[in-house]
């Protein structure tokens, strides 16, 4: 630790799933190991994960935890209405409560680090005498015509990527559609006497970027910084967080040891609650291939609804992705950026089944790397999944590319690089 940066207080503010939280925990734990005080402001559902990382937690949301997680997930991951619900009805509507919850802690901080939907943290970073960094967790967040996000419609994406002018239409369309979603944030800024934020007055896109630095926390193999990224943006690489319980449960290890490497099927930490049909189709796909399978159900209730599955299928609530994917022959997942990084790191081929948000773009990037395939969630059926998996597992060059890419990603240490940048700013 640098002598002139001794015992700084760094506050991380995040809104979202574990995919939004875990990269910040990785950087926070790196900073804490260097002697700094680290506080994480997040929703109550993340309290245990933050404390498990050895960091201080502060409740930074007025949003109650949903009683019916399956209904909530179905609403949040609706292909058209989901993003509006998450941005407008959750993150933006919560800005005032979150601001007042975070204000004291950020006022005592030296550095504030925010994620895309942490609107209150962004306001505090902008207005307080602190260093303000923002985190970009996936390439599509930059919303650039020079590297346009995939829509999930293959022919349209090919056409858009052919010209920055054409892709510019997509960018302007997305900005126009999403602008009303952050009305509550703009209204709250006016009550504080603040001017509009960003070139278009929109905190959701360019207005989210930190004044003192933008930390792009994804692998450069997924994409370089676009030429119109903020001048002070740095591509630090994936910030990998390993929870304390990172080893596979003994029962899972014994099942893995008893047969051939399985296909792992998972929808991550958020979409998993909408996944019963996905899991049932996955069981049928594995059976058609004659392959063993592990299903990550996310909850005991969903696991029980699946019933008796036979000796070649293991359904469990959760297992650490890094340890589990390393034992797989392939991974079928939703394309969340954290799960995508773990599949790449494991050197395994991916069949990506995107449900929303940045997932179609992450899926397209995996396919362009030549280490996986894409099957949209609305078309996910056993026969189609089996066909895609057969093609991937029978393609020696694809398997070799996946293995080589895994070796490269395992050499990336974004948390250390991000911590160095934050510490150097002090």
Secondary structure by P-SEA (a helix, b strand, c coil): ccccccbbbbbbbbbccccccaaaaaaaaaaaaabbbbbbbccccaaaaaaaacbbbbbcccccccccaaaaaaaaacccaaaaaacccccccaaaaaaaacaaaaaaccbbbbcccaaaaaaaaacccbbbbbbbcccccccccccccccccaaaaaaaaccaaaaaaaaaaaaaaacccaaaaaaaaaaacccccccccccccccccccccccccccccccccccccccccccccccccccccccccaaaaaaaaaccbbbbbbcccccccccaaaaaaaaaaaaaaccccccccccaaaaaaaccccccccccccccaaaaaaacccccccccaaaaaaaaaacccccccccccaaaaaaaaaaaaccccccccccccaaaaaaaaaaaaacaaaaaaaaaaaaaaaaccaaaaaaaaaaaac
